[in-house]
Structures are given as structure tokens and as C-alpha cells.
Amino acid sequence: LVVGTHLPHLVPLPQLYQTLFTKNIQRKLTTPTGELHVSRRPGICLGCGTRLCFDKCCATSIARRDDTKRPHFRHKSIINEHCSSCGVSNMMLLELLVSVSYNLHPPRIANWGALHLDRYGEEDRNMTRGKPLWLNSRRLTQLVGAVTHQNFPLNEKANPRLVWVHSPFE
């Protein structure tokens, strides 16, 4: 979802999911405090290729004041921060351990589904079957079209595939 003088696009994805998985699963990520760690829930921004942590360990505390004028803290995810810095209103994410893509439109998120499917064209959520997953050209074409045109309707009637819920990253 790189925005600039050219259309938004997705980073190139390998044909075999295992290639993407093994390349990124043990890579160390930097927490907001500057520490390096291996994420328990690693992910990738499909717009720019940045590796992200889906876990709460990479959330920053933000002091807010409510109507009572007392400060309270809430957590802001590194994913929402990346969404702001990546410069897009709709960000596509891939969570590596479950092989599922999400469309993040803060404060909402929708499960797009898997881009890599088994040889029968089925998703293998959480990769429990242990079969090779291959890039599905039909799903990739649908996603590239939606990203290029920023066509992510925010209601289920316009696109029943996307069910929007409150983002846990908010």
C-alpha cells in the first residue's frame, strides 16, 4: 500500500508460503522500548514489507485524560503506529502463524482470509494440516484490485466477505 506518485500495491509474495514463513518467523523485531525480541505473533505489512508484532508486548502506553481530568492509560499497538506512518487508511497485514491476511482501517479490522491455499484450494488456518500452501492467483488478484482502488466497503452488505470488528490493536 505504498502511496506516492504511483498506485498502491502489495509487496511481492512467494509462491510457496513456507518460503515466507521460514524467512520471517525467527527474525527479531524491535519493541517500542528498543529491545530486540522474537515475536510470538509475527506479521508483515503487505504494503511495504515491514515485519510487525501482533502481540501486546509491542504496545506503547499512552496517557489520556478523561472527563474527570484524571489520567488513565491505554495501549497503542505498534501496528496502529505503523498504519499511521505507512501513510494509508487501509493497511493489509499478514499474520504469519495463522497464514491469514487482515485489512486494518482503524479503529476497525476485517479478516480478508488466506492468500496461500492448499492444493485443493482450501485455507489451512493455523497451519494445522502441515500441507504446502500455494499463492492463490484469484485471491491475490481480488486483493490487488481492492488495494489499488481502495475498495474496502465498511458494511457487510456491500462486501459480505469482509466482516468488520473493533480492532484489538487500538
C-alpha positions in Angstrom: 0.0 0.0 0.0 2.8 2.4 -0.9 1.4 5.8 -1.6 3.1 8.4 -3.7 3.4 9.0 -7.4 2.3 5.5 -8.3 -0.7 3.4 -7.4 -0.8 1.5 -4.1 0.5 -2.1 -4.4 1.4 -5.1 -2.4 4.9 -6.5 -1.7 5.8 -9.5 -3.9 4.8 -12.7 -2.2 6.5 -16.1 -2.9 4.5 -18.9 -4.5 5.1 -21.2 -1.5 4.0 -20.0 1.9 6.7 -22.0 3.6 9.3 -19.7 2.0 7.7 -16.6 3.5 7.2 -18.3 6.8 10.8 -19.6 7.3 12.3 -16.4 6.2 10.4 -14.3 8.8 9.4 -16.5 11.7 12.5 -16.2 13.8 13.5 -12.7 12.8 14.0 -10.3 15.7 11.8 -7.3 16.0 12.3 -4.1 17.9 9.9 -3.3 20.7 8.9 0.4 21.3 11.5 0.4 24.1 14.2 -0.5 21.6 14.7 -4.1 22.8 15.1 -6.9 20.3 12.8 -10.0 20.6 11.3 -12.8 18.6 7.6 -12.2 18.4 5.1 -14.9 19.5 2.7 -13.4 16.9 4.8 -12.1 14.0 3.3 -10.4 11.0 4.1 -8.5 7.9 2.7 -5.2 6.4 1.7 -6.3 2.9 2.1 -2.7 1.7 5.8 -2.1 2.5 7.1 -5.4 3.8 7.8 -4.2 7.4 7.8 -7.0 9.9 5.4 -6.3 12.8 4.5 -7.8 16.1 0.8 -8.7 16.7 1.4 -9.3 20.4 0.7 -6.8 23.2 4.4 -6.8 24.2 4.8 -4.2 21.4 2.2 -1.8 22.6 3.0 1.6 24.0 1.2 3.2 26.9 -0.4 6.5 26.2 -1.6 8.8 29.0 -5.1 10.2 28.3 -7.3 12.5 30.3 -11.0 11.7 30.6 -13.9 13.9 31.7 -12.7 13.5 35.3 -9.4 15.2 34.4 -7.6 12.1 35.9 -5.0 10.5 33.6 -5.7 6.9 32.5 -3.6 4.8 30.3 -4.4 2.9 27.2 -2.2 0.9 24.9 -1.5 1.8 21.3 -0.3 -1.0 19.2 2.9 -0.8 17.1 0.6 -2.0 14.2 -1.6 1.2 14.5 1.5 3.3 14.7 2.8 1.6 11.5 -0.6 2.2 9.8 -0.2 5.9 10.5 3.4 6.1 9.4 2.9 3.9 6.3 0.6 6.6 5.1 -2.5 4.6 4.3 -6.0 4.5 5.6 -6.4 0.8 4.8 -3.5 -1.4 5.6 -3.2 -5.0 4.7 -1.4 -7.3 7.2 -0.4 -10.9 7.2 -0.2 -12.8 10.5 2.4 -15.5 9.9 1.5 -18.2 12.3 -2.1 -18.4 11.1 -1.5 -17.5 7.4 -4.4 -15.0 7.4 -4.5 -11.5 6.0 -6.3 -8.7 7.6 -7.5 -5.3 6.4 -6.9 -2.7 9.1 -8.9 0.5 8.9 -8.5 2.0 12.4 -10.4 1.5 14.6 -11.8 -1.5 12.7 -10.3 -4.6 11.3 -11.6 -7.3 8.9 -10.3 -10.8 8.2 -9.5 -11.0 4.5 -8.6 -14.6 4.6 -5.6 -16.5 3.4 -3.8 -15.7 0.2 -1.9 -19.1 0.2 -4.2 -22.2 -0.1 -3.5 -25.9 -0.2 -3.7 -27.9 -3.5 -7.5 -28.3 -3.0 -8.0 -24.5 -2.8 -8.7 -24.6 0.9 -7.3 -22.4 3.7 -5.3 -24.1 6.4 -5.8 -21.7 9.3 -3.1 -22.1 12.0 -1.3 -24.4 9.5 -2.6 -27.5 11.4 -2.6 -29.9 8.4 1.1 -29.4 7.6 0.5 -29.3 3.8 2.2 -26.9 1.4 0.3 -23.7 0.8 0.5 -22.1 -2.6 -0.2 -18.5 -3.6 -3.8 -18.4 -5.0 -3.8 -16.1 -8.0 -7.6 -15.5 -7.9 -7.4 -14.2 -4.3 -4.3 -12.2 -5.0 -6.0 -10.5 -8.0 -9.0 -9.7 -5.8 -6.9 -8.2 -3.1 -4.6 -6.2 -5.5 -7.8 -4.8 -7.2 -9.2 -3.8 -3.8 -5.9 -2.3 -2.7 -5.4 -0.4 -5.9 -8.9 1.1 -5.9 -9.0 1.4 -2.0 -12.3 -0.6 -2.4 -12.9 -1.9 1.1 -16.6 -1.2 1.9 -17.2 -0.7 5.6 -20.5 -2.5 5.6 -21.2 -6.2 5.2 -23.9 -5.8 2.6 -21.5 -4.2 0.1 -18.9 -6.9 0.6 -20.1 -9.9 2.7 -16.5 -11.3 2.6 -15.4 -8.6 5.0 -16.8 -8.6 8.5 -15.6 -5.5 10.3 -15.0 -5.7 14.1 -13.4 -3.4 16.6 -9.6 -3.7 16.2 -7.7 -5.3 19.1 -4.7 -3.1 18.1 -6.5 0.1 19.0 
